[in-house]
C-alpha cells in the first residue's frame, strides 16, 4: 500500500514538474516573441519617421541602419553625451551597446546615401519652449543645407490648438520642406506674429514658434558640423589618433 501511495506521489510530482517546465518555457517563448515583435514595430515606426523627413528619392541605402552618434548633442537639447566626449565619434560602425545607449538618449542621427555618397541626414532635436513641455522633432537636411522634411516625434501640446504642429492634424509642418537658412533670410525665421514668414495658429502661437526656432537651430547645427556629417574624408581625419 505504501509503495502504491509513493508511486502516486512520484507520478504526480513528475506530472507537475513537466507542466511547470512547459509553462515556464511557454511564458519565456511568448515573452521573447513579444519582445521581438515590439522591436520590429519600433524599427518600422523609426523607418517611417526617417523616410518622412528624408524622402525616398534621396538615397539607395537604408538610413535606419546608417546610424551615427551626434557630436555636440547639447546644441540640440539632447543632453550630455551618453558615451562621453571622447567616444562621441567612435571609430568604425557603432557597437550594438553603444547604439542602444545613444538611441535611448535620442543622440542618434541617420545618413541617407546614394552610391555611397551622403545625400542627406536626419537629425533629432528637442525644444523646451513648447506650451505644455518639450517638443521632440526629426529634421531632414540635404548636403546643400536644404530641409527635406520635418516631423514631430513627441509633443504634449493643447489638443485642437498647439497640436496642429502634428502632420496628422494639419499640413503646417510641410511648410519647412525646401527651406534653408537663406530662404527665408535669417531674420525672418520666426512666426508672422514675431515679424517672420511662418504662420502661427489661431489661439496658439507658442507651439509653432517653438518648432520654427528648433528647426532653425537644427540648420545652424548642421551648418556647423557640415563637413563631418557629409564628408567621409573629414570624418576619417577626425577619427584618426593624433601622432605623438
Secondary structure, 3 states (H helix, E strand, C coil): CHHHHHHHHHHHHHHHHHHHHHHHHHHHHHHHHHHHHHHHHHHHHHHHHHHHHHCCCCCCCCHHHCEEECCCHHHHCCCCCCCCHHHCCCCCCCCHHHHHHHHHCCCEEEEEEECCEEEEEEEEEEECCCCCCCEEEEEEEECCCCEEEEEEEECCCCCCCHHHHCCCCCCHHHHHCCCECCECCHHHCCEHHHCCCECCECCECHHHHHHHHHHHHHHHHHHHCHHHHHCHHHHHHHHCCCCC
